[in-house]
Amino acid sequence: MLPEGAQSFIGKIDEEISVSFEIKGRYGIKCSPHYAMGMVMIIDVGDVDDATPLPDAVPRRARERMSKILMTGE
Ligand SMILES: [Cu+2]
């Protein structure tokens, strides 16, 4: 999940990476091996419309996790 025009990025397991976000919007981050188990995070850069829908293809547990993050901030 990326704002229009933003670049995706991929880190390797156990590799520390640094990413700068230059385009405002909502970024959905997934741990690829554990995505189906709901290991996801959301980064909002700037003011984001909270009505931004989650993509249809998000697996159920990841969708539940992202929805909780958006509702509670945790
Ligand atoms: Cu993981």
N, CA, C, O and the ligand as a Tripos MOL2 file, in Angstrom:
@<TRIPOS>MOLECULE
protein
  297   295    75     0     0
PROTEIN
NO_CHARGES

@<TRIPOS>ATOM
      1 N           0.8640   -1.1700    0.0000 N.3       1 MET1
      2 CA          0.0000    0.0000    0.0000 C.3       1 MET1
      3 C           0.9040    1.2250    0.0000 C.2       1 MET1
      4 O           1.6370    1.4760    0.9570 O.2       1 MET1
      5 N           0.8410    1.9760   -1.0800 N.am      2 LEU2
      6 CA          1.7170    3.1310   -1.2430 C.3       2 LEU2
      7 C           0.9290    4.3110   -1.8020 C.2       2 LEU2
      8 O          -0.0030    4.1270   -2.5850 O.2       2 LEU2
      9 N           1.3060    5.5260   -1.3980 N.am      3 PRO3
     10 CA          0.7170    6.6850   -2.0560 C.3       3 PRO3
     11 C           1.1480    6.6980   -3.5350 C.2       3 PRO3
     12 O           2.2040    6.1770   -3.8920 O.2       3 PRO3
     13 N           0.3270    7.2890   -4.3560 N.am      4 GLU4
     14 CA          0.6550    7.3680   -5.7740 C.3       4 GLU4
     15 C           2.0080    8.0630   -5.9650 C.2       4 GLU4
     16 O           2.2600    9.1240   -5.3930 O.2       4 GLU4
     17 N           2.8520    7.4600   -6.7620 N.am      5 GLY5
     18 CA          4.1510    8.0370   -7.0690 C.3       5 GLY5
     19 C           5.2550    7.6480   -6.1050 C.2       5 GLY5
     20 O           6.4220    7.9590   -6.3440 O.2       5 GLY5
     21 N           4.9010    6.9610   -5.0010 N.am      6 ALA6
     22 CA          5.9140    6.5620   -4.0180 C.3       6 ALA6
     23 C           6.6330    5.2950   -4.4820 C.2       6 ALA6
     24 O           6.0700    4.4730   -5.2050 O.2       6 ALA6
     25 N           7.8690    5.1590   -4.0570 N.am      7 GLN7
     26 CA          8.6780    3.9950   -4.3920 C.3       7 GLN7
     27 C           8.5090    2.9200   -3.3220 C.2       7 GLN7
     28 O           8.5320    3.2190   -2.1290 O.2       7 GLN7
     29 N           8.3410    1.6830   -3.7460 N.am      8 SER8
     30 CA          8.3200    0.5860   -2.7740 C.3       8 SER8
     31 C           9.7630    0.2700   -2.3620 C.2       8 SER8
     32 O          10.7150    0.6860   -3.0220 O.2       8 SER8
     33 N           9.9020   -0.4650   -1.2710 N.am      9 PHE9
     34 CA         11.2410   -0.8530   -0.8270 C.3       9 PHE9
     35 C          11.1610   -2.2450   -0.2200 C.2       9 PHE9
     36 O          10.1050   -2.6760    0.2440 O.2       9 PHE9
     37 N          12.2850   -2.9350   -0.2320 N.am     10 ILE10
     38 CA         12.3500   -4.2990    0.3000 C.3      10 ILE10
     39 C          13.6090   -4.4180    1.1460 C.2      10 ILE10
     40 O          14.7030   -4.0690    0.7040 O.2      10 ILE10
     41 N          13.4410   -4.9120    2.3620 N.am     11 GLY11
     42 CA         14.5880   -5.2030    3.2060 C.3      11 GLY11
     43 C          14.7770   -6.7080    3.2870 C.2      11 GLY11
     44 O          13.8520   -7.4760    3.0230 O.2      11 GLY11
     45 N          15.9550   -7.1120    3.6450 N.am     12 LYS12
     46 CA         16.2110   -8.5410    3.8160 C.3      12 LYS12
     47 C          16.0640   -8.9090    5.2890 C.2      12 LYS12
     48 O          16.1480   -8.0430    6.1610 O.2      12 LYS12
     49 N          15.8460  -10.1890    5.5650 N.am     13 ILE13
     50 CA         15.7140  -10.6650    6.9380 C.3      13 ILE13
     51 C          16.9750  -10.3170    7.7230 C.2      13 ILE13
     52 O          18.0900  -10.5510    7.2560 O.2      13 ILE13
     53 N          16.7930   -9.7550    8.9220 N.am     14 ASP14
     54 CA         17.8680   -9.3510    9.8230 C.3      14 ASP14
     55 C          18.7270   -8.2090    9.2890 C.2      14 ASP14
     56 O          19.7930   -7.9310    9.8370 O.2      14 ASP14
     57 N          18.2810   -7.5510    8.2350 N.am     15 GLU15
     58 CA         19.0170   -6.4150    7.7070 C.3      15 GLU15
     59 C          18.3370   -5.1360    8.1780 C.2      15 GLU15
     60 O          17.1390   -4.9510    7.9630 O.2      15 GLU15
     61 N          19.0920   -4.2590    8.8150 N.am     16 GLU16
     62 CA         18.5420   -2.9760    9.2190 C.3      16 GLU16
     63 C          18.5440   -2.0640    8.0040 C.2      16 GLU16
     64 O          19.5540   -1.9350    7.3130 O.2      16 GLU16
     65 N          17.4140   -1.4390    7.7540 N.am     17 ILE17
     66 CA         17.3480   -0.5240    6.6220 C.3      17 ILE17
     67 C          16.8480    0.8270    7.0910 C.2      17 ILE17
     68 O          16.2060    0.9400    8.1350 O.2      17 ILE17
     69 N          17.1460    1.8340    6.3190 N.am     18 SER18
     70 CA         16.6750    3.1840    6.5880 C.3      18 SER18
     71 C          15.9440    3.6760    5.3410 C.2      18 SER18
     72 O          16.4630    3.5840    4.2290 O.2      18 SER18
     73 N          14.7420    4.1930    5.5370 N.am     19 VAL19
     74 CA         13.9300    4.6530    4.4120 C.3      19 VAL19
     75 C          13.4530    6.0670    4.7120 C.2      19 VAL19
     76 O          12.9860    6.3450    5.8170 O.2      19 VAL19
     77 N          13.5660    6.9440    3.7520 N.am     20 SER20
     78 CA         13.0210    8.2930    3.8910 C.3      20 SER20
     79 C          11.7570    8.3980    3.0550 C.2      20 SER20
     80 O          11.7380    7.9920    1.8930 O.2      20 SER20
     81 N          10.7050    8.9420    3.6470 N.am     21 PHE21
     82 CA          9.4420    9.0890    2.9420 C.3      21 PHE21
     83 C           9.3040   10.5390    2.4970 C.2      21 PHE21
     84 O           9.2380   11.4510    3.3210 O.2      21 PHE21
     85 N           9.2630   10.7340    1.2150 N.am     22 GLU22
     86 CA          9.2070   12.0970    0.6810 C.3      22 GLU22
     87 C           7.8540   12.4310    0.0900 C.2      22 GLU22
     88 O           7.5680   13.5890   -0.2160 O.2      22 GLU22
     89 N           7.0160   11.4060   -0.0710 N.am     23 ILE23
     90 CA          5.6670   11.6390   -0.5970 C.3      23 ILE23
     91 C           4.6750   11.3810    0.5320 C.2      23 ILE23
     92 O           4.6870   10.3180    1.1520 O.2      23 ILE23
     93 N           3.8190   12.3640    0.7890 N.am     24 LYS24
     94 CA          2.8310   12.2350    1.8560 C.3      24 LYS24
     95 C           1.8160   11.1590    1.5120 C.2      24 LYS24
     96 O           1.5050   10.9250    0.3450 O.2      24 LYS24
     97 N           1.3070   10.5090    2.5510 N.am     25 GLY25
     98 CA          0.2750    9.5030    2.3400 C.3      25 GLY25
     99 C           0.4420    8.3340    3.2790 C.2      25 GLY25
    100 O           1.2460    8.3720    4.2100 O.2      25 GLY25
    101 N          -0.3270    7.2920    3.0220 N.am     26 ARG26
    102 CA         -0.3580    6.1070    3.8870 C.3      26 ARG26
    103 C           0.4460    4.9840    3.2540 C.2      26 ARG26
    104 O           0.2350    4.6130    2.0990 O.2      26 ARG26
    105 N           1.3770    4.4520    4.0450 N.am     27 TYR27
    106 CA          2.2340    3.3550    3.5940 C.3      27 TYR27
    107 C           1.8980    2.1100    4.4050 C.2      27 TYR27
    108 O           1.9360    2.1370    5.6360 O.2      27 TYR27
    109 N           1.5770    1.0410    3.7310 N.am     28 GLY28
    110 CA          1.3730   -0.2420    4.3820 C.3      28 GLY28
    111 C           2.6370   -1.0580    4.2350 C.2      28 GLY28
    112 O           3.1360   -1.2600    3.1280 O.2      28 GLY28
    113 N           3.1570   -1.5300    5.3720 N.am     29 ILE29
    114 CA          4.4120   -2.2900    5.3800 C.3      29 ILE29
    115 C           4.1040   -3.7240    5.7990 C.2      29 ILE29
    116 O           3.3680   -3.9500    6.7590 O.2      29 ILE29
    117 N           4.6580   -4.6760    5.0880 N.am     30 LYS30
    118 CA          4.4140   -6.0730    5.4460 C.3      30 LYS30
    119 C           5.7320   -6.8100    5.6120 C.2      30 LYS30
    120 O           6.7240   -6.5200    4.9420 O.2      30 LYS30
    121 N           5.7120   -7.7810    6.5330 N.am     31 CYS31
    122 CA          6.7940   -8.7500    6.6400 C.3      31 CYS31
    123 C           6.3620   -9.9050    5.7280 C.2      31 CYS31
    124 O           5.4200  -10.6310    6.0460 O.2      31 CYS31
    125 N           7.0390  -10.0670    4.6190 N.am     32 SER32
    126 CA          6.5720  -11.0420    3.6190 C.3      32 SER32
    127 C           6.3680  -12.4490    4.1730 C.2      32 SER32
    128 O           5.3310  -13.0510    3.8950 O.2      32 SER32
    129 N           7.3290  -13.0170    4.9630 N.am     33 PRO33
    130 CA          7.1120  -14.3830    5.4540 C.3      33 PRO33
    131 C           5.9220  -14.5120    6.4100 C.2      33 PRO33
    132 O           5.3450  -15.5920    6.5280 O.2      33 PRO33
    133 N           5.5480  -13.4250    7.0920 N.am     34 HIS34
    134 CA          4.4960  -13.4900    8.1040 C.3      34 HIS34
    135 C           3.2860  -12.6240    7.7710 C.2      34 HIS34
    136 O           2.4670  -12.3230    8.6400 O.2      34 HIS34
    137 N           3.1840  -12.2360    6.5260 N.am     35 TYR35
    138 CA          2.0940  -11.3520    6.0990 C.3      35 TYR35
    139 C           0.7300  -11.9820    6.3830 C.2      35 TYR35
    140 O          -0.1660  -11.3270    6.9160 O.2      35 TYR35
    141 N           0.5810  -13.2660    6.0200 N.am     36 ALA36
    142 CA         -0.7090  -13.9390    6.2160 C.3      36 ALA36
    143 C          -1.0650  -14.0770    7.6950 C.2      36 ALA36
    144 O          -2.2330  -14.2530    8.0420 O.2      36 ALA36
    145 N          -0.0370  -13.9950    8.5810 N.am     37 MET37
    146 CA         -0.2860  -14.0700   10.0250 C.3      37 MET37
    147 C          -0.5610  -12.6910   10.6120 C.2      37 MET37
    148 O          -0.8220  -12.5610   11.8080 O.2      37 MET37
    149 N          -0.5040  -11.6750    9.7790 N.am     38 GLY38
    150 CA         -0.8600  -10.3390   10.2430 C.3      38 GLY38
    151 C           0.3070   -9.4900   10.6920 C.2      38 GLY38
    152 O           0.1000   -8.5280   11.4320 O.2      38 GLY38
    153 N           1.5270   -9.8010   10.2790 N.am     39 MET39
    154 CA          2.6790   -8.9740   10.6770 C.3      39 MET39
    155 C           2.7930   -7.8060    9.6900 C.2      39 MET39
    156 O           3.4310   -7.9010    8.6420 O.2      39 MET39
    157 N           2.1620   -6.7270   10.0660 N.am     40 VAL40
    158 CA          2.0940   -5.5460    9.2020 C.3      40 VAL40
    159 C           2.2460   -4.2890   10.0470 C.2      40 VAL40
    160 O           2.1360   -4.3360   11.2720 O.2      40 VAL40
    161 N           2.4910   -3.1980    9.4010 N.am     41 MET41
    162 CA          2.4810   -1.9070   10.0720 C.3      41 MET41
    163 C           2.0070   -0.8420    9.0830 C.2      41 MET41
    164 O           1.9730   -1.0630    7.8720 O.2      41 MET41
    165 N           1.6530    0.2900    9.6190 N.am     42 ILE42
    166 CA          1.1990    1.4050    8.7890 C.3      42 ILE42
    167 C           1.9990    2.6360    9.1790 C.2      42 ILE42
    168 O           2.1830    2.9280   10.3600 O.2      42 ILE42
    169 N           2.4630    3.3400    8.1820 N.am     43 ILE43
    170 CA          3.1430    4.6100    8.4170 C.3      43 ILE43
    171 C           2.3680    5.6810    7.6720 C.2      43 ILE43
    172 O           2.2150    5.6180    6.4520 O.2      43 ILE43
    173 N           1.8820    6.6650    8.4170 N.am     44 ASP44
    174 CA          1.2290    7.8100    7.7940 C.3      44 ASP44
    175 C           2.2330    8.9500    7.7450 C.2      44 ASP44
    176 O           2.8140    9.3300    8.7610 O.2      44 ASP44
    177 N           2.4240    9.4830    6.5600 N.am     45 VAL45
    178 CA          3.3330   10.6100    6.3620 C.3      45 VAL45
    179 C           2.4780   11.8320    6.0560 C.2      45 VAL45
    180 O           1.7730   11.8780    5.0480 O.2      45 VAL45
    181 N           2.5520   12.8110    6.9350 N.am     46 GLY46
    182 CA          1.7180   14.0000    6.7550 C.3      46 GLY46
    183 C           0.2760   13.7080    7.1430 C.2      46 GLY46
    184 O          -0.0120   12.6960    7.7810 O.2      46 GLY46
    185 N          -0.6080   14.5830    6.7600 N.am     47 ASP47
    186 CA         -2.0380   14.3900    7.0350 C.3      47 ASP47
    187 C          -2.5950   13.3830    6.0430 C.2      47 ASP47
    188 O          -2.4620   13.5440    4.8290 O.2      47 ASP47
    189 N          -3.2240   12.3340    6.5830 N.am     48 VAL48
    190 CA         -3.7580   11.2720    5.7390 C.3      48 VAL48
    191 C          -5.2590   11.1870    5.9500 C.2      48 VAL48
    192 O          -5.7450   11.2660    7.0780 O.2      48 VAL48
    193 N          -5.9780   11.0290    4.8680 N.am     49 ASP49
    194 CA         -7.4300   10.8320    4.9470 C.3      49 ASP49
    195 C          -7.6870    9.4660    5.5660 C.2      49 ASP49
    196 O          -7.3210    8.4420    4.9890 O.2      49 ASP49
    197 N          -8.3230    9.4440    6.7520 N.am     50 ASP50
    198 CA         -8.5580    8.1730    7.4400 C.3      50 ASP50
    199 C          -9.5110    7.2630    6.6840 C.2      50 ASP50
    200 O          -9.6430    6.0870    7.0240 O.2      50 ASP50
    201 N         -10.1700    7.7830    5.6750 N.am     51 ALA51
    202 CA        -11.0750    6.9450    4.8820 C.3      51 ALA51
    203 C         -10.3250    6.1880    3.7830 C.2      51 ALA51
    204 O         -10.9290    5.4600    2.9960 O.2      51 ALA51
    205 N          -9.0010    6.3690    3.7410 N.am     52 THR52
    206 CA         -8.2090    5.6460    2.7470 C.3      52 THR52
    207 C          -8.4750    4.1510    2.9020 C.2      52 THR52
    208 O          -8.1690    3.5900    3.9540 O.2      52 THR52
    209 N          -9.0350    3.4890    1.8900 N.am     53 PRO53
    210 CA         -9.3910    2.0790    2.0420 C.3      53 PRO53
    211 C          -8.1610    1.1740    1.9970 C.2      53 PRO53
    212 O          -7.1610    1.4870    1.3510 O.2      53 PRO53
    213 N          -8.2610    0.0420    2.7000 N.am     54 LEU54
    214 CA         -7.2130   -0.9650    2.5900 C.3      54 LEU54
    215 C          -7.4000   -1.6800    1.2550 C.2      54 LEU54
    216 O          -8.5310   -1.8660    0.8070 O.2      54 LEU54
    217 N          -6.3120   -2.0780    0.6240 N.am     55 PRO55
    218 CA         -6.4460   -2.7910   -0.6530 C.3      55 PRO55
    219 C          -7.2430   -4.0880   -0.4800 C.2      55 PRO55
    220 O          -7.1870   -4.7140    0.5780 O.2      55 PRO55
    221 N          -7.9730   -4.4860   -1.5040 N.am     56 ASP56
    222 CA         -8.7980   -5.6960   -1.4500 C.3      56 ASP56
    223 C          -7.9830   -6.9570   -1.1970 C.2      56 ASP56
    224 O          -8.4740   -7.8990   -0.5740 O.2      56 ASP56
    225 N          -6.7540   -6.9840   -1.6690 N.am     57 ALA57
    226 CA         -5.9640   -8.2160   -1.6410 C.3      57 ALA57
    227 C          -5.2930   -8.4890   -0.2880 C.2      57 ALA57
    228 O          -4.5440   -9.4590   -0.1750 O.2      57 ALA57
    229 N          -5.5350   -7.6760    0.7260 N.am     58 VAL58
    230 CA         -4.8930   -7.8860    2.0290 C.3      58 VAL58
    231 C          -5.4970   -9.1260    2.7040 C.2      58 VAL58
    232 O          -6.7170   -9.2110    2.8480 O.2      58 VAL58
    233 N          -4.6540  -10.0950    3.1220 N.am     59 PRO59
    234 CA         -5.1690  -11.2910    3.7910 C.3      59 PRO59
    235 C          -5.9450  -10.9350    5.0720 C.2      59 PRO59
    236 O          -5.7210   -9.8840    5.6730 O.2      59 PRO59
    237 N          -6.8550  -11.8270    5.4740 N.am     60 ARG60
    238 CA         -7.7710  -11.5330    6.5780 C.3      60 ARG60
    239 C          -7.0500  -11.0720    7.8450 C.2      60 ARG60
    240 O          -7.4050  -10.0350    8.4040 O.2      60 ARG60
    241 N          -6.0470  -11.8170    8.3070 N.am     61 ARG61
    242 CA         -5.4010  -11.4380    9.5830 C.3      61 ARG61
    243 C          -4.6250  -10.1310    9.4560 C.2      61 ARG61
    244 O          -4.5700   -9.3410   10.3990 O.2      61 ARG61
    245 N          -4.0350   -9.9100    8.3010 N.am     62 ALA62
    246 CA         -3.3420   -8.6340    8.0870 C.3      62 ALA62
    247 C          -4.3540   -7.4910    8.0450 C.2      62 ALA62
    248 O          -4.0880   -6.4070    8.5640 O.2      62 ALA62
    249 N          -5.5080   -7.7280    7.4320 N.am     63 ARG63
    250 CA         -6.5620   -6.7060    7.3810 C.3      63 ARG63
    251 C          -7.0570   -6.3840    8.7940 C.2      63 ARG63
    252 O          -7.2540   -5.2190    9.1400 O.2      63 ARG63
    253 N          -7.2590   -7.4370    9.6140 N.am     64 GLU64
    254 CA         -7.7050   -7.2190   10.9900 C.3      64 GLU64
    255 C          -6.6770   -6.3930   11.7640 C.2      64 GLU64
    256 O          -7.0250   -5.4750   12.5070 O.2      64 GLU64
    257 N          -5.4100   -6.7400   11.5720 N.am     65 ARG65
    258 CA         -4.3320   -6.0250   12.2850 C.3      65 ARG65
    259 C          -4.2730   -4.5630   11.8530 C.2      65 ARG65
    260 O          -4.1650   -3.6580   12.6810 O.2      65 ARG65
    261 N          -4.3470   -4.3520   10.5410 N.am     66 MET66
    262 CA         -4.2920   -2.9770   10.0270 C.3      66 MET66
    263 C          -5.5080   -2.1760   10.4980 C.2      66 MET66
    264 O          -5.3830   -0.9980   10.8330 O.2      66 MET66
    265 N          -6.6640   -2.8020   10.5250 N.am     67 SER67
    266 CA         -7.8630   -2.1080   10.9940 C.3      67 SER67
    267 C          -7.7020   -1.7080   12.4520 C.2      67 SER67
    268 O          -8.0960   -0.6080   12.8400 O.2      67 SER67
    269 N          -7.1160   -2.6080   13.2790 N.am     68 LYS68
    270 CA         -6.8920   -2.2880   14.6890 C.3      68 LYS68
    271 C          -5.9050   -1.1350   14.8220 C.2      68 LYS68
    272 O          -6.1000   -0.2300   15.6330 O.2      68 LYS68
    273 N          -4.8460   -1.1760   14.0220 N.am     69 ILE69
    274 CA         -3.8630   -0.0760   14.0580 C.3      69 ILE69
    275 C          -4.5640    1.2440   13.7350 C.2      69 ILE69
    276 O          -4.3350    2.2570   14.3960 O.2      69 ILE69
    277 N          -5.4070    1.2190   12.7260 N.am     70 LEU70
    278 CA         -6.0630    2.4680   12.3000 C.3      70 LEU70
    279 C          -7.0780    2.9520   13.3380 C.2      70 LEU70
    280 O          -7.2900    4.1550   13.4880 O.2      70 LEU70
    281 N          -7.7050    2.0100   14.0540 N.am     71 MET71
    282 CA         -8.7070    2.4070   15.0540 C.3      71 MET71
    283 C          -8.0630    2.8630   16.3570 C.2      71 MET71
    284 O          -8.5120    3.8330   16.9680 O.2      71 MET71
    285 N          -6.9960    2.1550   16.7910 N.am     72 THR72
    286 CA         -6.4410    2.4200   18.1100 C.3      72 THR72
    287 C          -5.0730    3.0980   18.0720 C.2      72 THR72
    288 O          -4.6110    3.6280   19.0830 O.2      72 THR72
    289 N          -4.4360    3.0810   16.9180 N.am     73 GLY73
    290 CA         -3.0910    3.6390   16.8220 C.3      73 GLY73
    291 C          -2.0290    2.6820   17.3510 C.2      73 GLY73
    292 O          -0.8530    3.0400   17.4330 O.2      73 GLY73
    293 N          -2.4420    1.4610   17.7120 N.am     74 GLU74
    294 CA         -1.4860    0.4720   18.2430 C.3      74 GLU74
    295 C          -1.4720   -0.7780   17.3960 C.2      74 GLU74
    296 O          -0.7310   -1.7150   17.6910 O.2      74 GLU74
    297 CU          7.6730  -11.3730   10.2910 Cu       75 CU75
@<TRIPOS>BOND
     1     1     2 1
     2     2     3 1
     3     3     4 2
     4     3     5 am
     5     5     6 1
     6     6     7 1
     7     7     8 2
     8     7     9 am
     9     9    10 1
    10    10    11 1
    11    11    12 2
    12    11    13 am
    13    13    14 1
    14    14    15 1
    15    15    16 2
    16    15    17 am
    17    17    18 1
    18    18    19 1
    19    19    20 2
    20    19    21 am
    21    21    22 1
    22    22    23 1
    23    23    24 2
    24    23    25 am
    25    25    26 1
    26    26    27 1
    27    27    28 2
    28    27    29 am
    29    29    30 1
    30    30    31 1
    31    31    32 2
    32    31    33 am
    33    33    34 1
    34    34    35 1
    35    35    36 2
    36    35    37 am
    37    37    38 1
    38    38    39 1
    39    39    40 2
    40    39    41 am
    41    41    42 1
    42    42    43 1
    43    43    44 2
    44    43    45 am
    45    45    46 1
    46    46    47 1
    47    47    48 2
    48    47    49 am
    49    49    50 1
    50    50    51 1
    51    51    52 2
    52    51    53 am
    53    53    54 1
    54    54    55 1
    55    55    56 2
    56    55    57 am
    57    57    58 1
    58    58    59 1
    59    59    60 2
    60    59    61 am
    61    61    62 1
    62    62    63 1
    63    63    64 2
    64    63    65 am
    65    65    66 1
    66    66    67 1
    67    67    68 2
    68    67    69 am
    69    69    70 1
    70    70    71 1
    71    71    72 2
    72    71    73 am
    73    73    74 1
    74    74    75 1
    75    75    76 2
    76    75    77 am
    77    77    78 1
    78    78    79 1
    79    79    80 2
    80    79    81 am
    81    81    82 1
    82    82    83 1
    83    83    84 2
    84    83    85 am
    85    85    86 1
    86    86    87 1
    87    87    88 2
    88    87    89 am
    89    89    90 1
    90    90    91 1
    91    91    92 2
    92    91    93 am
    93    93    94 1
    94    94    95 1
    95    95    96 2
    96    95    97 am
    97    97    98 1
    98    98    99 1
    99    99   100 2
   100    99   101 am
   101   101   102 1
   102   102   103 1
   103   103   104 2
   104   103   105 am
   105   105   106 1
   106   106   107 1
   107   107   108 2
   108   107   109 am
   109   109   110 1
   110   110   111 1
   111   111   112 2
   112   111   113 am
   113   113   114 1
   114   114   115 1
   115   115   116 2
   116   115   117 am
   117   117   118 1
   118   118   119 1
   119   119   120 2
   120   119   121 am
   121   121   122 1
   122   122   123 1
   123   123   124 2
   124   123   125 am
   125   125   126 1
   126   126   127 1
   127   127   128 2
   128   127   129 am
   129   129   130 1
   130   130   131 1
   131   131   132 2
   132   131   133 am
   133   133   134 1
   134   134   135 1
   135   135   136 2
   136   135   137 am
   137   137   138 1
   138   138   139 1
   139   139   140 2
   140   139   141 am
   141   141   142 1
   142   142   143 1
   143   143   144 2
   144   143   145 am
   145   145   146 1
   146   146   147 1
   147   147   148 2
   148   147   149 am
   149   149   150 1
   150   150   151 1
   151   151   152 2
   152   151   153 am
   153   153   154 1
   154   154   155 1
   155   155   156 2
   156   155   157 am
   157   157   158 1
   158   158   159 1
   159   159   160 2
   160   159   161 am
   161   161   162 1
   162   162   163 1
   163   163   164 2
   164   163   165 am
   165   165   166 1
   166   166   167 1
   167   167   168 2
   168   167   169 am
   169   169   170 1
   170   170   171 1
   171   171   172 2
   172   171   173 am
   173   173   174 1
   174   174   175 1
   175   175   176 2
   176   175   177 am
   177   177   178 1
   178   178   179 1
   179   179   180 2
   180   179   181 am
   181   181   182 1
   182   182   183 1
   183   183   184 2
   184   183   185 am
   185   185   186 1
   186   186   187 1
   187   187   188 2
   188   187   189 am
   189   189   190 1
   190   190   191 1
   191   191   192 2
   192   191   193 am
   193   193   194 1
   194   194   195 1
   195   195   196 2
   196   195   197 am
   197   197   198 1
   198   198   199 1
   199   199   200 2
   200   199   201 am
   201   201   202 1
   202   202   203 1
   203   203   204 2
   204   203   205 am
   205   205   206 1
   206   206   207 1
   207   207   208 2
   208   207   209 am
   209   209   210 1
   210   210   211 1
   211   211   212 2
   212   211   213 am
   213   213   214 1
   214   214   215 1
   215   215   216 2
   216   215   217 am
   217   217   218 1
   218   218   219 1
   219   219   220 2
   220   219   221 am
   221   221   222 1
   222   222   223 1
   223   223   224 2
   224   223   225 am
   225   225   226 1
   226   226   227 1
   227   227   228 2
   228   227   229 am
   229   229   230 1
   230   230   231 1
   231   231   232 2
   232   231   233 am
   233   233   234 1
   234   234   235 1
   235   235   236 2
   236   235   237 am
   237   237   238 1
   238   238   239 1
   239   239   240 2
   240   239   241 am
   241   241   242 1
   242   242   243 1
   243   243   244 2
   244   243   245 am
   245   245   246 1
   246   246   247 1
   247   247   248 2
   248   247   249 am
   249   249   250 1
   250   250   251 1
   251   251   252 2
   252   251   253 am
   253   253   254 1
   254   254   255 1
   255   255   256 2
   256   255   257 am
   257   257   258 1
   258   258   259 1
   259   259   260 2
   260   259   261 am
   261   261   262 1
   262   262   263 1
   263   263   264 2
   264   263   265 am
   265   265   266 1
   266   266   267 1
   267   267   268 2
   268   267   269 am
   269   269   270 1
   270   270   271 1
   271   271   272 2
   272   271   273 am
   273   273   274 1
   274   274   275 1
   275   275   276 2
   276   275   277 am
   277   277   278 1
   278   278   279 1
   279   279   280 2
   280   279   281 am
   281   281   282 1
   282   282   283 1
   283   283   284 2
   284   283   285 am
   285   285   286 1
   286   286   287 1
   287   287   288 2
   288   287   289 am
   289   289   290 1
   290   290   291 1
   291   291   292 2
   292   291   293 am
   293   293   294 1
   294   294   295 1
   295   295   296 2
@<TRIPOS>SUBSTRUCTURE
     1 MET1         2 RESIDUE 1 A MET
     2 LEU2         6 RESIDUE 1 A LEU
     3 PRO3        10 RESIDUE 1 A PRO
     4 GLU4        14 RESIDUE 1 A GLU
     5 GLY5        18 RESIDUE 1 A GLY
     6 ALA6        22 RESIDUE 1 A ALA
     7 GLN7        26 RESIDUE 1 A GLN
     8 SER8        30 RESIDUE 1 A SER
     9 PHE9        34 RESIDUE 1 A PHE
    10 ILE10       38 RESIDUE 1 A ILE
    11 GLY11       42 RESIDUE 1 A GLY
    12 LYS12       46 RESIDUE 1 A LYS
    13 ILE13       50 RESIDUE 1 A ILE
    14 ASP14       54 RESIDUE 1 A ASP
    15 GLU15       58 RESIDUE 1 A GLU
    16 GLU16       62 RESIDUE 1 A GLU
    17 ILE17       66 RESIDUE 1 A ILE
    18 SER18       70 RESIDUE 1 A SER
    19 VAL19       74 RESIDUE 1 A VAL
    20 SER20       78 RESIDUE 1 A SER
    21 PHE21       82 RESIDUE 1 A PHE
    22 GLU22       86 RESIDUE 1 A GLU
    23 ILE23       90 RESIDUE 1 A ILE
    24 LYS24       94 RESIDUE 1 A LYS
    25 GLY25       98 RESIDUE 1 A GLY
    26 ARG26      102 RESIDUE 1 A ARG
    27 TYR27      106 RESIDUE 1 A TYR
    28 GLY28      110 RESIDUE 1 A GLY
    29 ILE29      114 RESIDUE 1 A ILE
    30 LYS30      118 RESIDUE 1 A LYS
    31 CYS31      122 RESIDUE 1 A CYS
    32 SER32      126 RESIDUE 1 A SER
    33 PRO33      130 RESIDUE 1 A PRO
    34 HIS34      134 RESIDUE 1 A HIS
    35 TYR35      138 RESIDUE 1 A TYR
    36 ALA36      142 RESIDUE 1 A ALA
    37 MET37      146 RESIDUE 1 A MET
    38 GLY38      150 RESIDUE 1 A GLY
    39 MET39      154 RESIDUE 1 A MET
    40 VAL40      158 RESIDUE 1 A VAL
    41 MET41      162 RESIDUE 1 A MET
    42 ILE42      166 RESIDUE 1 A ILE
    43 ILE43      170 RESIDUE 1 A ILE
    44 ASP44      174 RESIDUE 1 A ASP
    45 VAL45      178 RESIDUE 1 A VAL
    46 GLY46      182 RESIDUE 1 A GLY
    47 ASP47      186 RESIDUE 1 A ASP
    48 VAL48      190 RESIDUE 1 A VAL
    49 ASP49      194 RESIDUE 1 A ASP
    50 ASP50      198 RESIDUE 1 A ASP
    51 ALA51      202 RESIDUE 1 A ALA
    52 THR52      206 RESIDUE 1 A THR
    53 PRO53      210 RESIDUE 1 A PRO
    54 LEU54      214 RESIDUE 1 A LEU
    55 PRO55      218 RESIDUE 1 A PRO
    56 ASP56      222 RESIDUE 1 A ASP
    57 ALA57      226 RESIDUE 1 A ALA
    58 VAL58      230 RESIDUE 1 A VAL
    59 PRO59      234 RESIDUE 1 A PRO
    60 ARG60      238 RESIDUE 1 A ARG
    61 ARG61      242 RESIDUE 1 A ARG
    62 ALA62      246 RESIDUE 1 A ALA
    63 ARG63      250 RESIDUE 1 A ARG
    64 GLU64      254 RESIDUE 1 A GLU
    65 ARG65      258 RESIDUE 1 A ARG
    66 MET66      262 RESIDUE 1 A MET
    67 SER67      266 RESIDUE 1 A SER
    68 LYS68      270 RESIDUE 1 A LYS
    69 ILE69      274 RESIDUE 1 A ILE
    70 LEU70      278 RESIDUE 1 A LEU
    71 MET71      282 RESIDUE 1 A MET
    72 THR72      286 RESIDUE 1 A THR
    73 GLY73      290 RESIDUE 1 A GLY
    74 GLU74      294 RESIDUE 1 A GLU
    75 CU75       297 GROUP 0 **** ****
